[in-house]
Structure formats: structure tokens, C-alpha cells
Amino acid sequence: MTTTTASAQPGERTAGTSSPGAARERRRPPGRIRRIGLPYLLLLPALLLELLVHLVPMVIGIVMSFKELTQFYVRDWTLAPWNGLDNYSMSVDFDAPVGAALLHSFLVTCAFTVLSVGLCWLIGTAAAVCMQDAFRGRGLLRALFLVPYALPVYAAVITWAFMFQHDNGLVNHVLHDQLGLTDKPSFWLIGDNSFVALLVVSVWKGWPFAFLIVMAGLQNIPKELYEAAALDGAGVWQQIRRITLPSLRPVNQVLVLVLFLWTFNDFNTPFVLFGKAAPEAADLISIHIYQSSFVTWNFGAGSAMSVLLLLFLLVVTGAYLFLSSRSRPAAGSAEASRSVKASRTSEEGETADV
Amino acid sequence: MSRSPMAAPRSFLWTRRVFLTLLTGFVLLPVYVMVSSSLKPLEDVSSRFHWLPSNLTVRPYIDIWSTVPLAKYFLNSLIVAGAATVCSVVIAVFAAYAVSRYEFRGKRVFSVTVLSTQMFPGILFLLPLFLIYVNIGNTTGIALFGSRGGLILTYLTFSLPFSIWMLIGYFDSVPRDLDEAALVDGCGPLRALFRVVVPAAIPGIVAVAVYAFMTAWGEVLFASVMTNDATRTLAVGLQGYSTQNDVYWNQIMAASLVVSVPVVAGFLLLQRYLVAGLTAGAVK
């Protein structure tokens, strides 16, 4: 046992001394002058578009949040008078109707996001792990499972809206007519049930993405780990718990963050399911802000709410990345192995040059 | 990739069987509703739901084209999503190549900025973007608002961050000696990119293209604000089947099916590339 650890050390040392390789990589063959501008030229289109469609509008949005921007100023928004932090103080005054409604919408969105992300992750991971081994029909099943992800949002969600109809929907037919679980047909798209309806649709639509990512992550787990575990007598359940799930941690870290951001910002699903005015129980924040801006024509307040939402997402994402990178000491070694790989390929490149 | 050949215990096999069966049912339920309801006459979809259609008809598939100008919306969606995909992929290839193969000042800032745009709520820049497009139109005469061009521009930036991010990972996995060798042979950097790196990264590029197309084909929010009668896409056009008096559910289902077929078919054909692309690029 001691000999194995000892023999492993030189390998680690080579990993540590790989930095000269990276330095050598910076020394470039001739044609250097032309190359200096090239990366910037290659980035230019992407940069310009990101500026035009994302960054400049975001800055304008922030500016607008300090203005009293109502329908009278839509023609030229720069003419709207400044009103300092009024839009913000109105948005966070939780005793007044506007603030209270925003807080309610925020809490609904939080609950919805936690449940939806959790369920999507759980179902996606379970399905991917179940389909890790080859069995008859696996390819077909995999294709079927990706259908909800592939379907356009509006086509899928409008079908769910039909299924949730009060008089002619499938859900009431099954629950009331066939199973007799409810005394009378329930309303699904208005009232408290709408939260459940939204959650079901969101999970149905979202879990295949988790499935896809976890499935890709599983392919990177070395087969030898399982073989070694099997030799040691570990059963399938133990292999899943001891090898599969821990190996998926880096993948899960990104996956959960992406699912969180997408779900929290989701507009399309509630918009198609409920129309412009979502029921109170399913009043997601995007819809709420849309409502505040475009229906009541108060764009200043809408912008202030959007900025608050962005700040919240920034804080959560930052905290998440900070905590998850700290609680993962393995991250450093993964980085190291990656840089080793990179420097190795560059060295091979140089030998090829010679 | 797959676990050891050791026989799995019955408990695992049964759990798997039950779970996968339930999941298949959940996934296919709306698809079944879509298909079966699209073959029913209006009276049948307006009254109590029935699992099996009693009067089969293909009438809804004929009516969908006249109730709303579906063909026009279809064409608009095809143009918008197609153009957005092509532009997005080309731009992402350039950007990812620069980040993957060159050291330059501001590289980290670029990567972080591009990725962080993923977290912006669309609602935050909807109105400013709308105002920018209107202003550009007023000052330069380039009609972006209400035009397909404006929508293409918007959609291609939606898929750009993820595409760049995934392609960086993918290009990193293409051995450098390949394009270094091409450079030594006298190729310019761009020829090395298109002759060597791009062909080696086809699965990643296909994956990115599929993603970009699906993003543009399914977007609702910007489509509902930024289009007019002439440029309306399917995402908005499908709402035309519900009128004040009647909701033509059978036609909605038929139209949903028709507009889904191109994307779902394309996706299922190319999904193995998507998995391969994700494995090499994003998930590493």
C-alpha cells in the first residue's frame, strides 16, 4: 500500500512542473505580428452583437429604472424626468400594494424554482443512471425522453393547457370521471391549482435537459472505476452511490446553476399556459414584471424590478459559485490535470514542428 | 461508460423497469393527446375528453392553413431560425477559435462576460432593446423593429453564449498539433481553422447548430413584442386559433404537431451529436 502512494508521487510532481510547458507555449512561431490582432478580429462579431443586444440594453434598462417612464415618454425615453430611487422604494415597500405583490411573486418564484429544479435534477439523474447500461430499446427510449426538450415550448405548453381545461381536458377526465378522486372537476389554470399545473409542465419540459447533461457526464467516468469496484464486491446500488454520484459532482454543479437561472427567469411556460395575466398562485416574477411594464405602462417601475431581479440572481450565483468551489477540494486537482493535458498536447505540437 | 458486466440484482432491474415505464408514460401523455385530438372533429374536443377518438377526421389538418395564415408564419419562422442559426454558428466558431487557440489580453473578461449574459432575465432588456431598434430605425432607416432582421439579430445572440462556451471546450479537445501542422505547411490561421479544426469538431458544431435552431424556433417573448402581421412567427401565430367565441383545440393540436415535426425530427436525427458535443465540450 505504501509503495503505491510512493510511486504515485513522481507522477504528481510531473503535474506540478508542467508550468514551463505552458510558458513555452506562449513562444510562437513566425507570423507573430499578424497574429496579435487576429484573436480580437475573430472575437469582434460576437463582441459587437453581445454589446448591441445584451450589454447596452442592460445599461439603458438600469438608467430607465431611475426615471419616471410612463406611456407619455415612450416616444423618446430620454425626455422622461428623473425620479431618483422612487421606483426602487416603491418596489420594495412591502406594505403598499405594488411592493406586496412583487414580494408575493418573488416568493412564488422561489418556491417554484426550488421544486422544479429539484425534480428535474432528480428525474434526469435517475433516468440517466438507469440507462447507463445497455439494454434492448435503450436508444429508442433515449430518443423518446428527449422529445419534451425538442418540442417547441409553445406547442408543448399549449397541449398541456388543453389537458388542464376544466370541461374538456384529460386531467379532469382522469381524476374526476375515471378515478373519482375529486367531487367535481377542478380548475387547473386559475386559483391555487395553477401552481401545481405550472410545476408539472415545467418539470415535464425541463427534466430531459438534466438527463442529457448527466448522460454526457456519465460517459466521462472511467470504466476501470466500476471494474475495480465490482472486483471489490460492490453491488450496483453501491457503485451508484460510491462512484456514479460523486463523479457527477462537477457536472451537477454547473447543471443546477443553469437549471436555476433558466427556471427563475422562465417566461415562456407561464405565458403560454396562462396568457398575459397569470393567476396569483403562479405569478412568476418574469410575468409579473412584464405585466407591470407593458400592461400598466409603467416602464420605470418595471425596469427597477428587473434590476432588483438581476441583483438577486448575481448574488445567488456568486454565492453559489463561491460555496461550491470551496467545498470541492478536488477542483484544484482537476484543473491541474487539465493543464497537464493542455501542455502535453502543446509539447507534442512542438515536437511535430521539429 | 457502461458499468461492469456483473449481473445487476433483481431489485435494481425492477426499480429500473417500473421507473422507466412510468417516465415513458409521463413523457408521451401530451404527445398522445396532441396526436389523438388533432384527428377529432371540433364537437369532440369541445366536450368531455375521450381517450379514443370516435370519429376520425383529417379535417383539422386541412383547416389549419386557412384559419390562420400558417404557411406564412411557418416561412417566417424558418427564415428567422435558419438565418439566426447560421450566423450564430459562424460567429461562435470564430470566437471559440480565438479563445481556444490564442493568448490575449482580456480573454478572461470576455469569457466571463459572455457567459454571464446567460443569467440576464429577458424581461430586463426587452424594452430597452425595443427602444434601441426603434431609434436605429428612425435615425438610419434600417428597419429592425418589426422586421425579420431584428428578430434574427436578437435570437442569434440568445444562443451565442452557450454556443461559444461549448465550442471552446470542443476545440480544446481537438489536438493542437493538427492545426499547428497546417500552419507549418503554410496555411493561414483561418484556413487552418476551416480545413483542420472545423472538420475535426463537426459533432460539436452540429450540436451548437441544433441548439441555436431550437432556441430561435421556440422563443415566445420577443416574438410577441417585436413582430407585426407580415413578420409574425409560429410562436405568436399559433395563438390565432383561439377566438372570442371558439377555441379550435383540434386545429391547435394539429398545428402544434405540424410545427413540431421539423424540429423534433431534426433533433432526434442529430441528438447523438448533441450528446457527443456535450461530452467533449460542456461537460468536462
Interface residues (C-beta under 8 A of the other chain):
Chain A: E25 R26 P29 G31 R35 I36 L38 P39 Y40 L42 L43 P45 A46 L47 L49 E50 L52 V53 H54 L55 V56 P57 M58 I60 G61 M64 W77 I123 A126 A127 C130 M131 Q132 D133 A134 L141 R142 A143 L144 F145 L146 V147 P148 Y149 A150 L151 P152 V153 Y154 A155 A156 I158 T159 W160 F162 M163 Q165 D167 N168 G169 L170 N172 H173 D177 W204 L212 I213 M215 A216 G217 L218 Q219 N220 I221 K223 Y226 E227 A229 A230 G235 V236 W237 Q239 V251 V254 V258 L261 F264 N265 F267 N268 F271 V272 I285 S286 I289 Y290 S293 F294 F299 G302 S303 S306 V307 L309 L310 L313 L314 T317 R338 A342 T345 S346 E348 G349 E350 A352 D353
Chain B: M1 S2 R3 S4 M6 A8 P9 S11 F12 R16 F19 L20 L23 T24 F26 V27 L28 L29 P30 V31 V33 M34 S37 V45 S46 S47 R48 F49 H50 I91 A92 F94 A95 Y97 A98 V99 Y102 E103 F104 K107 F110 T113 V114 T117 Q118 M119 F120 P121 G122 I123 L124 F125 L126 L127 P128 L129 L131 I132 L153 T154 L156 T157 L160 P161 I164 D172 P175 R176 D177 E180 A181 L183 V184 P189 M214 W217 G218 E219 V220 L221 S224 V225 L234 A235 L238 W249 I252 M253 S256 L257 V259 S260 V263 V264 F267 L268 Q271 L274 V275 L278 T279 A282 V283 K284
